[in-house]
Amino acid sequence: MSTGETGDAEVDARVATALAGLGVAHEVLAIDPAFADTAQFCERYGIPLERSANTIVVGSKKEPRQYAACVVLATTRLDVNHTVRKVMGVSRLSFATAEETRALTGMMIGGVTVFALPADMPIYVDARVMAPDWIILGGGSRSTKVKATPEVLRRLPNTQIVEGLALDAAGGGAPSSGA
């Protein structure tokens, strides 16, 4: 077993434990890792983009670095320069690199999930994510996704629902990328 597979098994176990403890019905979907990125996943598996939510790790630029995970619908883009910066109380902010994300979470881009984050990492959820009756979230690895009601997000520690965390993607820029 490669180091990546060992890490994925560890993350999968953390995700399963977290989900079991939240008391919300959910389904873990096994997917082809080649289709883990949101647009490809939705097209391949017939999931509407407006039901898919991405978890994106951001970090402050000044030391000591502060990190947070943001959850936004795939049809929107994270307002990292305004709302996220304000909610985190930092002056400068950027998206975490794939390497930073892996080091912080043990997860690869395309599989990042809120269900296996470090216990002290804040989670900010765009209010629009809470509207559908079900959503798809990353599963912790590029070979799984989680289908659940948005209520699952309210039950996570360190979670805050934030109005305006994301902007309409049609307002300029590409939809958010992430898990």
Buried (B, 14 or more C-beta within 10 A) or exposed (E): EEEEEEBBEBBBEBBBEBBEEBEBEBEBBEBEBEBBBBBBBBEEBEBEBBBBBBBBBBBBEEEEEBBBBBBBBBBBBBBBEEBBBEBBEBEEBEBBEEEBBBEBBBBBBBBBBBBBBEEEBBBBBBEBBBEBEBBBBBBBBBBBBBBBBBBBBEEBEBBEBBEBBBBEBEEEEEBBBBB
